[in-house]
Amino acid sequence: MEASVSKDQLKELFQGVLDPEAHLIPAIAREMAATKFDVLLLSGIGEVFPYIRSHNVLNNLQSTAKEKPTVLFFPGDYTHSLEVGASLDLFGKLHDDKYYRAFNIFHCEV
């Protein structure tokens, strides 16, 4: 069906299934409960764009994954400034100025 309808139509059809709060976060919570881990690693954000947005996942995940650090592999850039705040820029093209309590771990030292 994906080849025969527009992305907007497909997104509308999937909307109920793609609700992170109703489906994705509970699935992640089940995996977390079944597995011993120190860090939660999330990938595949670029593969599900524009149907599931990274800020929706992160915002909904705050209540579930609060005991351990979460690392989100993201196909783009994370920017932060005092004037503008934080942003995830998907593929280096799409600017998303949602609030993030995140930081870039690339320059972190152990």
N, C-alpha and C positions, 0 to 999 in steps of 0.2 A: 504494500500500500504506500510505502514511503516514496517510491518513484512517481506515483500518480497524483499526489496531493502536495500542496505547498507546506512549507515548514510551519507556518502559522496554523493551518488546518490540522496538521499532525500533532502539534503541541496542544491544541484544544482537545483533540481526541484522547490524548494521553494524560491530560491534566489531573484527573482523579488518581491515576496510577502513579504519576510522577511526584505527588505531593511528598516532599522529604519528611515532614512531620508525621505523616500517616504511615509511610511505608519504608523509606530509606533509614531513618533514625532508629526505628524499632529493629530493623535487620542488623544494623551496626551494633546496637545494644545487645542483641542475642549473641553475636560473634564475640563481643567483649566479655560477656558473662561466661562463655564456653572456653575462653582461651586465657592463659596467663601471659601478660605482656607488660612492658615498661613504657612503650611509646606506641601510640595509635598512628599508623601510617595510612593516608588516604591518597589514592591516585585515580586517574580516569576522568578528571574534571573536564578536560578538553574534549573527550569523547562524547559526553552527554550534553555539551552546550549546543543549543540554547534551551534545551528542555529542562535541565536542572542547573541552577546557577550556584556558584560557589558560595556566595553570601547567604543563600537560603540554607545550604548544608551547614555552614559554620554557625549561623545563628541558632538553628534548631539543635545542633549538636552540643551547645553549651550546657544544657541541663543534663545530658547523658554522659559526656566524656569530660568530666571536670576533675577527676582524680589523677589522671595521667596526662602528660603532654600529647598534643596532636600535631602531626606534621602533614601538611597538605602539599602534594606535588602538583604544581600549577604551571600550565604552559603560557607563561607570560612573566610580568614583572610585578613585584610588590613595591610600592613606593609609600613613603611616609614623610610628612613635613609638618611642622608646628602650624603653619599657616593654612594648609589644605586638609590635613589629616591623613588617613591611610587609604590606599586604593590598591585593588588588584586589577592590573591591566592585561586582560586576556589576549593572548597571542601578540602582545605588544601593540595592539590596535584599539581594543575596546576598553574604555575607561569606566570603571565601576567605583563610584565614590561612596560606597556603603561604609559604615563604621566597622572596623576590624580591631580586635584586641590581639593582633598578631605582630610578629616581627620576622624579618628575614634571617634565617639561621646560617646563611652562607658565610658570614663573617664572624660567627660565634666561635669562641675557643672553648675547649673542654677543660 
